[in-house]
């Protein structure tokens, strides 16, 4: 799920505005650290856990605390700017949500690697089942678990 640098900058600008509105609505502080975390998330294209994000930001010389990272992630989930996943482990993983296509996941049970895929037939199934059962599907999550066939699987 890649995008051009111009499109990415547009998305970053839009998510900053959405986040600002969310912080204002709940009378929360607009700190530079919160915005740095938001921008760091939107400049990456992978799934990540909170600790990995914290370590990455510390290595990039950001002045953020572990608590700020964890709290900001929860704020970003609450305003639908990131999605929180529990891929069968105790460790939550996150990914950016705004401006990116709906997709589903393949998760390796050995190494935990997450692959994304998009298949239009899934949308057709959602529409058909909604019509048949008189049900409005507003969101879905499809995670398929298995084992990497790659030689470089982290646990082989």
SEPA-600124 format. One record per residue (C-alpha): z, x, y; residue in one letter; residue number from 1. Coordinates in steps of 0.1 Angstrom, whole numbers, plus 5000, padded with zeros to 4 digits. Layout:
BEGIN
    c3    c1    c2  r    k
     Z     X     Y  a  NUM
...
***
This chain:
BEGIN
    c3    c1    c2  r    k
  5000  5000  5000  x    1
  4988  5023  5027  x    2
  4979  5017  5063  x    3
  4963  5036  5092  x    4
  4985  5055  5116  x    5
  4975  5030  5144  x    6
  4985  5000  5122  x    7
  5017  5018  5112  x    8
  5026  5023  5149  x    9
  5019  4986  5156  x   10
  5041  4976  5127  x   11
  5069  4999  5138  x   12
  5067  4984  5173  x   13
  5069  4949  5159  x   14
  5098  4956  5136  x   15
  5117  4972  5164  x   16
  5113  4940  5184  x   17
  5123  4918  5155  x   18
  5154  4940  5149  x   19
  5163  4939  5186  x   20
  5162  4901  5186  x   21
  5183  4900  5155  x   22
  5209  4923  5170  x   23
  5210  4903  5202  x   24
  5213  4870  5184  x   25
  5244  4882  5166  x   26
  5258  4902  5196  x   27
  5255  4935  5177  x   28
  5250  4969  5193  x   29
  5215  4984  5196  x   30
  5223  5020  5187  x   31
  5198  5048  5185  x   32
  5210  5055  5149  x   33
  5201  5019  5138  x   34
  5166  5023  5152  x   35
  5162  5057  5137  x   36
  5170  5043  5103  x   37
  5146  5014  5108  x   38
  5118  5038  5119  x   39
  5125  5062  5090  x   40
  5122  5034  5065  x   41
  5089  5022  5080  x   42
  5074  5057  5080  x   43
  5079  5060  5043  x   44
  5060  5042  5016  x   45
  5083  5044  4986  x   46
  5112  5026  4971  x   47
  5145  5043  4980  x   48
  5182  5040  4975  x   49
  5208  5042  5003  x   50
  5221  5076  4993  x   51
  5187  5092  4992  x   52
  5179  5078  5026  x   53
  5212  5091  5040  x   54
  5205  5126  5025  x   55
  5170  5126  5038  x   56
  5181  5117  5073  x   57
  5208  5143  5073  x   58
  5182  5169  5062  x   59
  5160  5158  5091  x   60
  5190  5165  5114  x   61
  5196  5128  5123  x   62
  5232  5122  5134  x   63
  5240  5093  5112  x   64
  5270  5085  5090  x   65
  5267  5072  5054  x   66
  5284  5040  5066  x   67
  5258  5035  5093  x   68
  5230  5038  5068  x   69
  5246  5014  5044  x   70
  5255  4989  5071  x   71
  5221  4991  5088  x   72
  5204  4985  5054  x   73
  5223  4953  5051  x   74
  5214  4942  5086  x   75
  5177  4949  5079  x   76
  5179  4929  5047  x   77
  5195  4900  5066  x   78
  5166  4898  5090  x   79
  5139  4902  5063  x   80
  5127  4936  5075  x   81
  5134  4952  5041  x   82
  5138  4939  5006  x   83
  5167  4949  4983  x   84
  5159  4952  4946  x   85
  5182  4956  4916  x   86
  5158  4970  4890  x   87
  5182  4967  4861  x   88
  5206  4994  4872  x   89
  5237  4995  4893  x   90
  5217  5013  4920  x   91
  5201  4991  4946  x   92
  5167  5001  4958  x   93
  5150  4991  4990  x   94
  5115  4989  5005  x   95
  5100  4978  5038  x   96
  5090  4941  5038  x   97
  5073  4933  5072  x   98
  5035  4936  5075  x   99
  5029  4946  5038  x  100
  5013  4925  5011  x  101
  5033  4906  4985  x  102
  5033  4928  4953  x  103
  5051  4931  4920  x  104
  5066  4960  4902  x  105
  5065  4980  4869  x  106
  5097  4999  4863  x  107
  5101  5028  4838  x  108
  5132  5024  4816  x  109
  5133  5061  4810  x  110
  5129  5077  4845  x  111
  5133  5047  4868  x  112
  5099  5052  4885  x  113
  5087  5021  4902  x  114
  5049  5013  4904  x  115
  5036  4985  4926  x  116
  5007  4962  4917  x  117
  4991  4931  4931  x  118
  4971  4906  4910  x  119
  4957  4875  4926  x  120
  4961  4856  4894  x  121
  4999  4856  4900  x  122
  4993  4837  4933  x  123
  4971  4812  4914  x  124
  4999  4807  4889  x  125
  5024  4801  4917  x  126
  5001  4776  4934  x  127
  4993  4758  4901  x  128
  5029  4756  4889  x  129
  5040  4743  4923  x  130
  5013  4716  4922  x  131
  5021  4706  4887  x  132
  5059  4705  4892  x  133
  5058  4692  4928  x  134
  5076  4723  4939  x  135
  5071  4745  4969  x  136
  5073  4782  4959  x  137
  5084  4802  4990  x  138
  5091  4835  4973  x  139
  5088  4852  4940  x  140
  5098  4884  4923  x  141
  5081  4898  4892  x  142
  5094  4930  4876  x  143
  5079  4943  4844  x  144
  5100  4969  4825  x  145
  5086  4994  4801  x  146
  5081  5031  4796  x  147
  5058  5056  4814  x  148
  5030  5069  4793  x  149
  5026  5099  4817  x  150
  5034  5134  4806  x  151
  5054  5139  4838  x  152
  5079  5111  4832  x  153
  5112  5124  4845  x  154
  5131  5118  4813  x  155
  5107  5134  4788  x  156
***
